[in-house]
Structures are given as C-alpha cells and as structure tokens.
Amino acid sequence: MAADDSASETSHAMAFVKDSAITTEIKTLAAEHMTSLERIHVDTDKDGVVWLSGTARTQKAADKAVSIARTIEHVKDVHSDITVKSAD
C-alpha cells in the first residue's frame, strides 16, 4: 500500500511540474510579445488544458495570448475567458 501511495504522489508531483512548466512557458512567450501580460492569468491543469483569464486592451491582444498558448508543447486545449477592456 505504501508503494502505491508513493507512486501516486510521484505522479501528482510530475503532473504539477509539467503544468507549471507549461504555464511558465506561456507567460514567458507572452511577455516577449505583449505589453499587457500582467492583466492575463494563465492556469494549466494536469491534462495540459490551459485557461486564460483577465483583460486585454484589444481583441488582437486577446487572440495573440490564445495563439501563443496553443503553440506550447503538451498543451491539449486552450480556453479563453479574456475580456477586452481599453486602458482607463
């Protein structure tokens, strides 16, 4: 039983590292291409599904964030809840 628990914990840890790496890579690439990165939040689940949320100044910027996320290795799907909101 302890071996099963250990394998399960290792599997969860590896999934977290992969998810974290995907999230970090998306944020890094987006920072290179977008000035409004601080307004977009990236979450990745264990299956490689990415959720983008927050605001962008233009629809083009929102679309670019989705496009960047889709180019990342191991990303299976991208869901966007980004809303377009011009700077105040």
N, CA, C and O atoms as CSV, one atom per row, in Angstrom:
chain,resi,resn,atom,element,x,y,z
A,1,MET,N,N,0.827,-1.188,0.000
A,1,MET,CA,C,0.000,0.000,0.000
A,1,MET,C,C,0.868,1.248,0.000
A,1,MET,O,O,0.548,2.204,-0.706
A,2,ALA,N,N,1.940,1.277,0.753
A,2,ALA,CA,C,2.811,2.441,0.806
A,2,ALA,C,C,3.446,2.694,-0.557
A,2,ALA,O,O,3.637,3.847,-0.944
A,3,ALA,N,N,3.769,1.646,-1.279
A,3,ALA,CA,C,4.353,1.805,-2.612
A,3,ALA,C,C,3.352,2.472,-3.550
A,3,ALA,O,O,3.729,3.313,-4.367
A,4,ASP,N,N,2.070,2.097,-3.436
A,4,ASP,CA,C,1.038,2.722,-4.260
A,4,ASP,C,C,0.915,4.201,-3.940
A,4,ASP,O,O,0.778,5.019,-4.849
A,5,ASP,N,N,0.962,4.558,-2.667
A,5,ASP,CA,C,0.889,5.951,-2.258
A,5,ASP,C,C,2.076,6.725,-2.800
A,5,ASP,O,O,1.920,7.853,-3.268
A,6,SER,N,N,3.246,6.137,-2.743
A,6,SER,CA,C,4.459,6.797,-3.229
A,6,SER,C,C,4.385,7.027,-4.735
A,6,SER,O,O,4.749,8.101,-5.213
A,7,ALA,N,N,3.924,6.045,-5.477
A,7,ALA,CA,C,3.793,6.175,-6.923
A,7,ALA,C,C,2.766,7.252,-7.266
A,7,ALA,O,O,2.964,8.032,-8.197
A,8,SER,N,N,1.678,7.290,-6.518
A,8,SER,CA,C,0.641,8.281,-6.738
A,8,SER,C,C,1.165,9.687,-6.471
A,8,SER,O,O,0.893,10.613,-7.235
A,9,GLU,N,N,1.916,9.841,-5.386
A,9,GLU,CA,C,2.486,11.149,-5.055
A,9,GLU,C,C,3.489,11.585,-6.119
A,9,GLU,O,O,3.531,12.759,-6.489
A,10,THR,N,N,4.291,10.655,-6.608
A,10,THR,CA,C,5.259,10.973,-7.653
A,10,THR,C,C,4.540,11.396,-8.924
A,10,THR,O,O,4.952,12.352,-9.580
A,11,SER,N,N,3.475,10.695,-9.275
A,11,SER,CA,C,2.696,11.026,-10.462
A,11,SER,C,C,2.108,12.431,-10.351
A,11,SER,O,O,2.160,13.204,-11.308
A,12,HIS,N,N,1.551,12.763,-9.189
A,12,HIS,CA,C,0.978,14.096,-8.973
A,12,HIS,C,C,2.064,15.165,-9.029
A,12,HIS,O,O,1.848,16.240,-9.590
A,13,ALA,N,N,3.217,14.880,-8.458
A,13,ALA,CA,C,4.317,15.849,-8.471
A,13,ALA,C,C,4.794,16.085,-9.896
A,13,ALA,O,O,5.062,17.224,-10.277
A,14,MET,N,N,4.903,15.023,-10.689
A,14,MET,CA,C,5.346,15.170,-12.075
A,14,MET,C,C,4.319,15.956,-12.884
A,14,MET,O,O,4.686,16.778,-13.724
A,15,ALA,N,N,3.040,15.707,-12.635
A,15,ALA,CA,C,1.990,16.442,-13.339
A,15,ALA,C,C,2.054,17.913,-12.980
A,15,ALA,O,O,1.894,18.768,-13.851
A,16,PHE,N,N,2.285,18.224,-11.708
A,16,PHE,CA,C,2.376,19.616,-11.281
A,16,PHE,C,C,3.552,20.311,-11.958
A,16,PHE,O,O,3.423,21.447,-12.413
A,17,VAL,N,N,4.688,19.641,-12.026
A,17,VAL,CA,C,5.868,20.221,-12.668
A,17,VAL,C,C,5.585,20.498,-14.135
A,17,VAL,O,O,5.934,21.566,-14.636
A,18,LYS,N,N,4.953,19.549,-14.840
A,18,LYS,CA,C,4.617,19.728,-16.251
A,18,LYS,C,C,3.651,20.898,-16.421
A,18,LYS,O,O,3.848,21.745,-17.292
A,19,ASP,N,N,2.598,20.950,-15.583
A,19,ASP,CA,C,1.617,22.028,-15.649
A,19,ASP,C,C,2.289,23.368,-15.393
A,19,ASP,O,O,2.027,24.351,-16.086
A,20,SER,N,N,3.146,23.393,-14.402
A,20,SER,CA,C,3.854,24.608,-14.036
A,20,SER,C,C,4.772,25.051,-15.170
A,20,SER,O,O,4.877,26.245,-15.452
A,21,ALA,N,N,5.427,24.111,-15.811
A,21,ALA,CA,C,6.324,24.427,-16.925
A,21,ALA,C,C,5.539,25.003,-18.099
A,21,ALA,O,O,5.999,25.946,-18.743
A,22,ILE,N,N,4.369,24.455,-18.384
A,22,ILE,CA,C,3.521,24.973,-19.464
A,22,ILE,C,C,3.116,26.410,-19.144
A,22,ILE,O,O,3.236,27.297,-19.989
A,23,THR,N,N,2.639,26.634,-17.929
A,23,THR,CA,C,2.209,27.973,-17.511
A,23,THR,C,C,3.354,28.969,-17.623
A,23,THR,O,O,3.173,30.075,-18.134
A,24,THR,N,N,4.532,28.579,-17.145
A,24,THR,CA,C,5.700,29.458,-17.192
A,24,THR,C,C,6.095,29.774,-18.630
A,24,THR,O,O,6.415,30.917,-18.954
A,25,GLU,N,N,6.071,28.769,-19.483
A,25,GLU,CA,C,6.454,28.989,-20.877
A,25,GLU,C,C,5.486,29.932,-21.579
A,25,GLU,O,O,5.909,30.788,-22.356
A,26,ILE,N,N,4.199,29.783,-21.313
A,26,ILE,CA,C,3.210,30.678,-21.909
A,26,ILE,C,C,3.448,32.110,-21.439
A,26,ILE,O,O,3.430,33.043,-22.242
A,27,LYS,N,N,3.669,32.279,-20.143
A,27,LYS,CA,C,3.901,33.621,-19.603
A,27,LYS,C,C,5.173,34.243,-20.183
A,27,LYS,O,O,5.202,35.438,-20.478
A,28,THR,N,N,6.209,33.445,-20.345
A,28,THR,CA,C,7.472,33.952,-20.891
A,28,THR,C,C,7.294,34.397,-22.332
A,28,THR,O,O,7.713,35.495,-22.696
A,29,LEU,N,N,6.681,33.560,-23.153
A,29,LEU,CA,C,6.458,33.930,-24.553
A,29,LEU,C,C,5.526,35.132,-24.670
A,29,LEU,O,O,5.754,36.017,-25.494
A,30,ALA,N,N,4.491,35.167,-23.858
A,30,ALA,CA,C,3.564,36.289,-23.905
A,30,ALA,C,C,4.260,37.584,-23.498
A,30,ALA,O,O,3.982,38.637,-24.070
A,31,ALA,N,N,5.154,37.521,-22.527
A,31,ALA,CA,C,5.879,38.719,-22.092
A,31,ALA,C,C,6.723,39.287,-23.218
A,31,ALA,O,O,6.907,40.501,-23.308
A,32,GLU,N,N,7.233,38.422,-24.071
A,32,GLU,CA,C,8.046,38.862,-25.198
A,32,GLU,C,C,7.203,39.540,-26.277
A,32,GLU,O,O,7.714,40.359,-27.040
A,33,HIS,N,N,5.915,39.202,-26.342
A,33,HIS,CA,C,5.070,39.676,-27.428
A,33,HIS,C,C,3.965,40.632,-27.005
A,33,HIS,O,O,3.336,41.257,-27.859
A,34,MET,N,N,3.718,40.759,-25.711
A,34,MET,CA,C,2.581,41.548,-25.256
A,34,MET,C,C,2.978,42.460,-24.103
A,34,MET,O,O,3.766,42.080,-23.237
A,35,THR,N,N,2.425,43.658,-24.105
A,35,THR,CA,C,2.704,44.587,-23.012
A,35,THR,C,C,1.672,44.478,-21.896
A,35,THR,O,O,1.883,45.018,-20.810
A,36,SER,N,N,0.567,43.794,-22.143
A,36,SER,CA,C,-0.498,43.715,-21.136
A,36,SER,C,C,-0.510,42.365,-20.410
A,36,SER,O,O,-1.556,41.925,-19.933
A,37,LEU,N,N,0.643,41.716,-20.328
A,37,LEU,CA,C,0.705,40.391,-19.705
A,37,LEU,C,C,0.190,40.391,-18.274
A,37,LEU,O,O,-0.472,39.442,-17.856
A,38,GLU,N,N,0.482,41.431,-17.528
A,38,GLU,CA,C,0.077,41.433,-16.127
A,38,GLU,C,C,-1.427,41.344,-15.943
A,38,GLU,O,O,-1.895,41.072,-14.838
A,39,ARG,N,N,-2.189,41.567,-16.997
A,39,ARG,CA,C,-3.644,41.505,-16.922
A,39,ARG,C,C,-4.199,40.138,-17.305
A,39,ARG,O,O,-5.390,39.881,-17.127
A,40,ILE,N,N,-3.355,39.267,-17.824
A,40,ILE,CA,C,-3.808,37.955,-18.255
A,40,ILE,C,C,-3.247,36.890,-17.322
A,40,ILE,O,O,-2.045,36.839,-17.063
A,41,HIS,N,N,-4.132,36.050,-16.826
A,41,HIS,CA,C,-3.759,34.982,-15.909
A,41,HIS,C,C,-3.789,33.652,-16.647
A,41,HIS,O,O,-4.676,33.407,-17.465
A,42,VAL,N,N,-2.819,32.797,-16.356
A,42,VAL,CA,C,-2.690,31.508,-17.024
A,42,VAL,C,C,-2.786,30.401,-15.986
A,42,VAL,O,O,-2.068,30.417,-14.987
A,43,ASP,N,N,-3.660,29.455,-16.219
A,43,ASP,CA,C,-3.773,28.261,-15.378
A,43,ASP,C,C,-3.731,27.050,-16.289
A,43,ASP,O,O,-4.317,27.053,-17.372
A,44,THR,N,N,-3.034,26.014,-15.843
A,44,THR,CA,C,-2.912,24.782,-16.623
A,44,THR,C,C,-3.280,23.607,-15.741
A,44,THR,O,O,-2.811,23.517,-14.606
A,45,ASP,N,N,-4.113,22.704,-16.242
A,45,ASP,CA,C,-4.449,21.528,-15.439
A,45,ASP,C,C,-3.532,20.363,-15.804
A,45,ASP,O,O,-2.690,20.471,-16.696
A,46,LYS,N,N,-3.710,19.267,-15.110
A,46,LYS,CA,C,-2.830,18.103,-15.266
A,46,LYS,C,C,-2.942,17.449,-16.645
A,46,LYS,O,O,-2.077,16.663,-17.030
A,47,ASP,N,N,-3.996,17.768,-17.384
A,47,ASP,CA,C,-4.199,17.186,-18.705
A,47,ASP,C,C,-3.668,18.069,-19.830
A,47,ASP,O,O,-3.832,17.741,-21.005
A,48,GLY,N,N,-3.029,19.192,-19.475
A,48,GLY,CA,C,-2.492,20.082,-20.483
A,48,GLY,C,C,-3.512,21.054,-21.045
A,48,GLY,O,O,-3.304,21.625,-22.115
A,49,VAL,N,N,-4.613,21.246,-20.334
A,49,VAL,CA,C,-5.623,22.216,-20.748
A,49,VAL,C,C,-5.299,23.547,-20.079
A,49,VAL,O,O,-5.096,23.615,-18.866
A,50,VAL,N,N,-5.255,24.601,-20.887
A,50,VAL,CA,C,-4.887,25.930,-20.404
A,50,VAL,C,C,-6.121,26.819,-20.350
A,50,VAL,O,O,-6.927,26.837,-21.280
A,51,TRP,N,N,-6.261,27.555,-19.255
A,51,TRP,CA,C,-7.318,28.542,-19.121
A,51,TRP,C,C,-6.668,29.906,-19.029
A,51,TRP,O,O,-5.802,30.133,-18.184
A,52,LEU,N,N,-7.082,30.814,-19.898
A,52,LEU,CA,C,-6.610,32.191,-19.866
A,52,LEU,C,C,-7.758,33.058,-19.372
A,52,LEU,O,O,-8.898,32.902,-19.812
A,53,SER,N,N,-7.456,33.969,-18.459
A,53,SER,CA,C,-8.487,34.871,-17.949
A,53,SER,C,C,-7.863,36.241,-17.737
A,53,SER,O,O,-6.646,36.402,-17.822
A,54,GLY,N,N,-8.704,37.218,-17.463
A,54,GLY,CA,C,-8.235,38.570,-17.240
A,54,GLY,C,C,-8.718,39.486,-18.345
A,54,GLY,O,O,-9.738,39.232,-18.986
A,55,THR,N,N,-7.960,40.568,-18.558
A,55,THR,CA,C,-8.351,41.538,-19.567
A,55,THR,C,C,-7.208,41.825,-20.529
A,55,THR,O,O,-6.032,41.686,-20.193
A,56,ALA,N,N,-7.585,42.225,-21.720
A,56,ALA,CA,C,-6.628,42.657,-22.734
A,56,ALA,C,C,-7.120,43.990,-23.274
A,56,ALA,O,O,-8.314,44.285,-23.224
A,57,ARG,N,N,-6.209,44.783,-23.784
A,57,ARG,CA,C,-6.578,46.103,-24.302
A,57,ARG,C,C,-7.301,46.021,-25.641
A,57,ARG,O,O,-8.101,46.895,-25.977
A,58,THR,N,N,-7.016,44.967,-26.402
A,58,THR,CA,C,-7.652,44.811,-27.717
A,58,THR,C,C,-7.990,43.335,-27.942
A,58,THR,O,O,-7.456,42.452,-27.271
A,59,GLN,N,N,-8.880,43.089,-28.892
A,59,GLN,CA,C,-9.191,41.713,-29.258
A,59,GLN,C,C,-7.966,41.051,-29.863
A,59,GLN,O,O,-7.745,39.855,-29.673
A,60,LYS,N,N,-7.169,41.823,-30.593
A,60,LYS,CA,C,-5.950,41.293,-31.189
A,60,LYS,C,C,-5.002,40.765,-30.110
A,60,LYS,O,O,-4.390,39.712,-30.290
A,61,ALA,N,N,-4.877,41.482,-28.995
A,61,ALA,CA,C,-4.016,41.036,-27.901
A,61,ALA,C,C,-4.572,39.767,-27.254
A,61,ALA,O,O,-3.813,38.863,-26.905
A,62,ALA,N,N,-5.892,39.700,-27.095
A,62,ALA,CA,C,-6.517,38.503,-26.531
A,62,ALA,C,C,-6.292,37.308,-27.442
A,62,ALA,O,O,-5.965,36.215,-26.979
A,63,ASP,N,N,-6.468,37.520,-28.735
A,63,ASP,CA,C,-6.251,36.450,-29.704
A,63,ASP,C,C,-4.790,36.003,-29.723
A,63,ASP,O,O,-4.502,34.817,-29.884
A,64,LYS,N,N,-3.875,36.947,-29.561
A,64,LYS,CA,C,-2.439,36.627,-29.550
A,64,LYS,C,C,-2.118,35.750,-28.337
A,64,LYS,O,O,-1.336,34.806,-28.457
A,65,ALA,N,N,-2.695,36.037,-27.190
A,65,ALA,CA,C,-2.461,35.226,-25.993
A,65,ALA,C,C,-2.914,33.785,-26.231
A,65,ALA,O,O,-2.225,32.843,-25.841
A,66,VAL,N,N,-4.062,33.617,-26.864
A,66,VAL,CA,C,-4.576,32.278,-27.176
A,66,VAL,C,C,-3.645,31.594,-28.163
A,66,VAL,O,O,-3.313,30.420,-28.002
A,67,SER,N,N,-3.232,32.321,-29.173
A,67,SER,CA,C,-2.332,31.779,-30.190
A,67,SER,C,C,-1.018,31.307,-29.573
A,67,SER,O,O,-0.531,30.223,-29.894
A,68,ILE,N,N,-0.453,32.114,-28.697
A,68,ILE,CA,C,0.795,31.750,-28.016
A,68,ILE,C,C,0.591,30.473,-27.201
A,68,ILE,O,O,1.413,29.558,-27.257
A,69,ALA,N,N,-0.494,30.416,-26.454
A,69,ALA,CA,C,-0.756,29.242,-25.613
A,69,ALA,C,C,-0.861,27.975,-26.453
A,69,ALA,O,O,-0.396,26.912,-26.041
A,70,ARG,N,N,-1.463,28.087,-27.613
A,70,ARG,CA,C,-1.650,26.909,-28.478
A,70,ARG,C,C,-0.340,26.393,-29.064
A,70,ARG,O,O,-0.263,25.232,-29.468
A,71,THR,N,N,0.690,27.233,-29.117
A,71,THR,CA,C,1.960,26.808,-29.701
A,71,THR,C,C,2.843,26.038,-28.728
A,71,THR,O,O,3.857,25.469,-29.134
A,72,ILE,N,N,2.474,26.012,-27.459
A,72,ILE,CA,C,3.308,25.392,-26.432
A,72,ILE,C,C,3.157,23.871,-26.472
A,72,ILE,O,O,2.050,23.338,-26.557
A,73,GLU,N,N,4.297,23.192,-26.409
A,73,GLU,CA,C,4.296,21.737,-26.394
A,73,GLU,C,C,3.529,21.217,-25.182
A,73,GLU,O,O,3.627,21.789,-24.096
A,74,HIS,N,N,2.786,20.165,-25.352
A,74,HIS,CA,C,1.979,19.480,-24.336
A,74,HIS,C,C,0.658,20.184,-24.033
A,74,HIS,O,O,-0.108,19.689,-23.206
A,75,VAL,N,N,0.360,21.321,-24.671
A,75,VAL,CA,C,-0.937,21.959,-24.480
A,75,VAL,C,C,-1.943,21.226,-25.355
A,75,VAL,O,O,-1.778,21.133,-26.572
A,76,LYS,N,N,-2.980,20.713,-24.722
A,76,LYS,CA,C,-4.001,19.936,-25.433
A,76,LYS,C,C,-5.160,20.811,-25.901
A,76,LYS,O,O,-5.746,20.557,-26.954
A,77,ASP,N,N,-5.494,21.846,-25.118
A,77,ASP,CA,C,-6.623,22.709,-25.441
A,77,ASP,C,C,-6.421,24.036,-24.721
A,77,ASP,O,O,-5.725,24.103,-23.708
A,78,VAL,N,N,-7.033,25.088,-25.250
A,78,VAL,CA,C,-6.945,26.414,-24.639
A,78,VAL,C,C,-8.349,26.987,-24.525
A,78,VAL,O,O,-9.096,27.026,-25.503
A,79,HIS,N,N,-8.699,27.429,-23.332
A,79,HIS,CA,C,-9.974,28.091,-23.084
A,79,HIS,C,C,-9.673,29.535,-22.708
A,79,HIS,O,O,-8.819,29.793,-21.860
A,80,SER,N,N,-10.362,30.464,-23.327
A,80,SER,CA,C,-10.116,31.873,-23.042
A,80,SER,C,C,-11.341,32.536,-22.430
A,80,SER,O,O,-12.438,32.494,-22.987
A,81,ASP,N,N,-11.126,33.146,-21.276
A,81,ASP,CA,C,-12.133,33.986,-20.635
A,81,ASP,C,C,-11.610,35.422,-20.576
A,81,ASP,O,O,-11.978,36.194,-19.691
A,82,ILE,N,N,-10.745,35.763,-21.537
A,82,ILE,CA,C,-10.172,37.110,-21.584
A,82,ILE,C,C,-11.232,38.069,-22.119
A,82,ILE,O,O,-11.866,37.809,-23.143
A,83,THR,N,N,-11.411,39.176,-21.411
A,83,THR,CA,C,-12.319,40.209,-21.883
A,83,THR,C,C,-11.510,41.392,-22.383
A,83,THR,O,O,-10.426,41.685,-21.878
A,84,VAL,N,N,-12.053,42.060,-23.375
A,84,VAL,CA,C,-11.381,43.229,-23.946
A,84,VAL,C,C,-11.850,44.460,-23.184
A,84,VAL,O,O,-13.043,44.745,-23.074
A,85,LYS,N,N,-10.860,45.176,-22.664
A,85,LYS,CA,C,-11.160,46.384,-21.874
A,85,LYS,C,C,-10.054,47.380,-22.138
A,85,LYS,O,O,-8.894,47.125,-21.812
A,86,SER,N,N,-10.397,48.502,-22.721
A,86,SER,CA,C,-9.388,49.511,-23.018
A,86,SER,C,C,-8.840,50.109,-21.732
A,86,SER,O,O,-9.515,50.113,-20.702
A,87,ALA,N,N,-7.621,50.610,-21.795
A,87,ALA,CA,C,-6.971,51.214,-20.622
A,87,ALA,C,C,-7.741,52.459,-20.195
A,87,ALA,O,O,-8.217,53.238,-21.021
A,88,ASP,N,N,-7.845,52.618,-18.889
A,88,ASP,CA,C,-8.562,53.793,-18.341
A,88,ASP,C,C,-7.659,55.005,-18.293
A,88,ASP,O,O,-8.087,56.077,-17.864
